[in-house]
Amino acid sequence: MSEDKALVEVKNLKLYFPITTGFMKTAMLKAVDDVSFSIDRGETLGLVGESGCGKTTVGRTLLHLYKPTSGEVIFDGKRVDKSTMSEFRRRAQMVFQDPYSSLNPRMTVGDIVAEPIDVHKLCKSRAERNERVRELLATVGISSEQATRYAHEFSGGQRQRIGIARALASNPEFIVCDEPVSALDVSIQAQVVNMLEDLQQKMGLSYLFIAHDLSVVKHISSRIAVMYLGHIVEMAEANELHRRPAHPYTVSLLSAVPIPDPNRAKASRRIVLEGDVPSPMNLPSGCPFRTRCTRATAKCAESCPALREVAPGHMAACHNL
C-alpha cells in the first residue's frame, strides 16, 4: 500500500463507549480497538466480519459521525479535525444500510437528494439546484418526474438508489457504503453493486464497502479487511484472501461461503467455531479470538498479536503464522 497516493489513512483508531453496569458503575465497551488501514484513490476496500464486530462503527467513526476515543483520520494528506471538517464532510459521504429508515418520510425525493447541495451551498440558484437534482436522479436510474414523490412510494431498491444519489450530490471522492445491499432482494443487490462499480469508474470514487456477505465483497473490492471484536485480524488483496486465508477466523468465515459446484462443495469442509463470541465489555486477555481458536497457545493469552505481513501485501494478526 503506497502511503503517498492514499486518499484515506486511518491510524490507530479507537472508539470506546461507556456503558452503565450498575449503580455508579461503568465499563468501557471497546467497539473499535486500534484499527489502521489506508485506501487509495479509485480503490474499494471491503470490510467484513460477523454482526457486532465493529464494521459499521469503523465507518461512522472514520466519518466522525462518532467522535473517536483516540487515533486519527487523514484525508488527502490533511488530518481531519475542526479546521478541515467542513471540507471533509463535502468530500466524504455515506450510503446507509437501511433504505427504509435513512430517508426522511416528510421530504420529497428531490429535497432529500438536494440536502447536501443546500448544506454546502453548491448551487447559486433554484433552477441550477433543480437541474442538478434531475442529473443525480438520472445517474442512479430514477426519472426526474419522480422528484416530487415521497420515499414511501418507492421500493427498497429504488430507495437505496435515492440514498446513493444523495451521497453523490456533494461531488464526493470517498463514500462509506455501510451494508448497502443487505436489506435488498438478491436480484436487486446485483443491480446496486453493478451501479456502484459503474459510478466508481465514471467518477473515480474510492469506497469503504462494509458487508457480511463475502461473495459480494469479493466481487466489488480490490482488497478485503476482516474484523473480529473491534480488531482487524487480516487484510489482503481480494483474490489472495480467498485463495490463501491465513488467520484461523478468516478460514472459518470462508468455509461457510456456499460453493455453486456440487462436487467442490461436497469435498469442502465447513469449519464450525466452538463457543460464543465474547462480550466486547469483557474481552479475553491477549488475542480476542483465542477462546474459539484451535491453534491457541499460552502466548495467545499473554499478548494481542500485531497485524504483520505474512506474504507480500498480505497482513494477518496471529502468533502462530
N, C-alpha and C positions, 0 to 999 in steps of 0.2 A: 504494500500500500504506500503510495507516494504522498507524503505529507504536504509537499509543495503545491499539489494540484487538488488537494482535498477541499471540498466545499464546506463540509460539516466535520468538525472534530469534537468528540465527546471525551473528556478526560476525568477519570476517577469520580464519576457521577454517583451521588448517594441521595436517597430520599427515605427518611425515617419518619413514620407517623407516630405521635404519642397516643397510646391507647389506654383508657382508664380500665384498670383491672380490679379495683376495689376502692374503699373509702380512702381518699388522699393518696392513692397508689396509681402510678402509671408505668407502662412498659413501652419500649420502642419497637414498633413493627418495621422491620427492615425490608421495605418493598423493593428498593433498588440499592445494591450494595457494591460500590466500587466498579462501575461499568465504564469501559473505554472502547471506543471504536471510531472509525472515520469513514466518510462516504465521499467518493469522487464526484465530479461534475458528470451528469448523464448516467450515473450508476444507480442500480437498485440493490440495497442491502435488505435481505429478508431476515426477519426476527421471529423465531419460532420457539415454542415451548408450551407446556400444558397450562390449563386455566389457573390463574393465581400466581404465575411465576414472575410477574412484573413487567410483561411486554408492553402493555398499554401505558403503564406508569412511566416507563422509559420514554415513550413517545411524547407523553404530555409534559414530562419534566424537561425534556430536550427543548420543547417549545415554550417553556416557562409558564405553562398553564398551572403547574405546581411549582412552588419555589424550591429549588434544590437545597438539601441539607448541606451538601458540600460538593466540590468538583466544579468544572467549568465547561461551557459550550463555546466553541469558536466557530463562527460562521464567516466564510470568505475572508479569513485572516484576522477578523476582529472578534474580541471577546464579547459575548452577549451580556450586557449589563444595562443599567438605566439609560446611559448615554446612547446606546445603539439599539435599544429595544424597539423603538418606533419603526426604524428601517427593517429590523429583523422580522417584525410582525407582518410587514408587507411582503417580504421576500420568502417567508416560510409559512406554509399553511397546513391545514389538517383536513382529511376526509374521515368522518366518524363512522363507527361500526354500525349503529342502528339508524337506518334512514327514516324510521318512523318517529323517533324522538329528537333527532338532531335538526329538524326543520320546524320553524315557528308556525303553528297552525293558524295564527291570526294574520300572517303576512302572505301576500301573493307571491307566486314563484318569482316574478320579476323583481320584487322588492328584496326577496331573500338573496337572489344572485347579486343584486346591486349593493347589498350592505357593505362589503369590503370596499367597493368603489366610493361609497359615501363616506365611510370612516377615514379612508386615506386621501379623500379629495382628488380622485384621479381623473374626473371629467369636469370640464368647465361649464357645461350647460346640460339642461334636462334632455335635450334632443341627443346630445353626444352620449349621455348615460344610457338612454333607451336603446340606441343603436348598438352600444357595447353589450348590453344585456341580450339583445337579439343574436349577436355574434356568438356569445358564450353558450346560449341555449342550442344554437345550430351546431356548435362544435361537439356537444355531447348527445346530439340526436333528438333534441326536443324542439318542436316547431315554435316559432315566435308567437303564433296565435295563442299559445297556451300560457303566456306570461301573466295573464290576468287571473288565472285559476289558482286554487289553493292546494297545499301539499296533499291533503286527504283525498283529492280527486285523482291521484296518480298511484300506480303500482309500486311495489318495493324497488324494482329495478330502475324505474323512472325517477323515483325519489333519490336514489343513490346517484344517478346521473346529475340531478339538480344540485346535490351536495358537492359533486366534483366541479360543476360549473361555478358554484360559489367559491370553491377553493382556487379556481383559476382566475377569478375576477381581478385580483391584485397583481397579476403577472408575476407569480412566484417562480423561484428557481428550485425550491425544495418543498416536497409535500410528504407529510407523515400520513400514511394510509393505515388506519387502525382497523384491521379486520374488515375491509370494505365490502367483502363479498360473503361473509359468514352468515348473514341474515337473509340471503337470496337463494332462489332455486338454482340447481346446478347448471341448467341451460343458460340462465341469466348471468351466473357467475362468470362463465366463459366470455360472454359479451363484454362485461365490465372490465375484466382483466385485459382483454384484447384492446379495448378502448384506452386503458391506462398506458399500455405499451405504445399505441399509436401516438398518443399525446406526448409521451416521452421523446419519441423520435422527432416529432414536429417542433417541439418547444425546448428540447434539451434539458428536460426536468430531471432532477435527482429524487429518488424515493427511499424512505424507510418503510418497508412493506411488512406490517405486523400481521401474523396469521398463525393458526394452529394446524392448517392443512398443508402438509409437507409437499404434496404434489403441486398445488397452486404456487407455493413459494418457489419451488424448483423451476417452474415454468417462467416466472417473471423476474427472478433475481439473478444478479451477477454473482453475488456472494451471499452466504447464509450464516447467521449467528444463532446459536442455540442457547436458550436461557433456562436456568433451573434455580428456583428460590432466590431471585434477585441477582444472580451471578450469570455472566456469560461463560459457559463451560467449553464451547468450541466455536470456531469460526474458520470458514474455508470457502473457496470457490464452489459454486452450487454443484456442479457435476462431481468434483473431487469429494465433497462431503457425502454425497450419495454412494459413490464408489468405494471410498475408504474411510468410513467414520472411525474416529479414534477414541472419543470419550464413551464410556460404557452407557451413559444416558442417551447419547445420540444413537448408538447401536440399537438400543431398545425401542426408541422412537421410530426409527426407520423399519424395524422388523414388523411394526404394526401397520405400515402402509400397504393397502391392497395391491396385489400384483395381477394384472389382467391376463397373463399367460397361465393357464391351469397347471401345466407341468412345472413351471418355475415356482408357482405358488405352493404346490404340493411339496417341492423339495426344500422350500424355505422354512425356517424355524422361527416361530413367534417367541420373543423374549418377554416374559411377564415379570415385572418388577415386584419384589417382595415388599410387604409393609405399606404404610401410608406416607404421603408427603408430610414432612414435619411442619409444624406451625412456624411462620416467619417471625413470631414473637418469642419462640423458644427453639432456636436453631441448634443442631448438634455442634459440638466443638469440631474444629478443623474443617474438612471438606463437607459442604452441606449435603452431598449425595451419598456419603459413606454408609448411612444406615440402610440403604437399599442396594448397595453395590456389592457384587460378588467378588470384586478384586480388592476390596478394602483391607488395609493392613494397619498396624499400630501407628505408622507415620501419618495415615489419613486422619486420625483423631487428634494429632498434635498440631497440625498447621493446615491452613487452607491453601491449596495449590494455586500458583500464579498461572495466568494464561501465557503459554510459551509456544514457540514454533517447534512443531514435531516433524514437519516436512516443509518444503518451500511454499510460503503463503498459507500454510495450514497451522492454525493455533488451537491448542487444547489445554485445559486446566485439569491435569491428573498426575498424581505422583508416580503412577505405575505404567508410564508410557516410555 
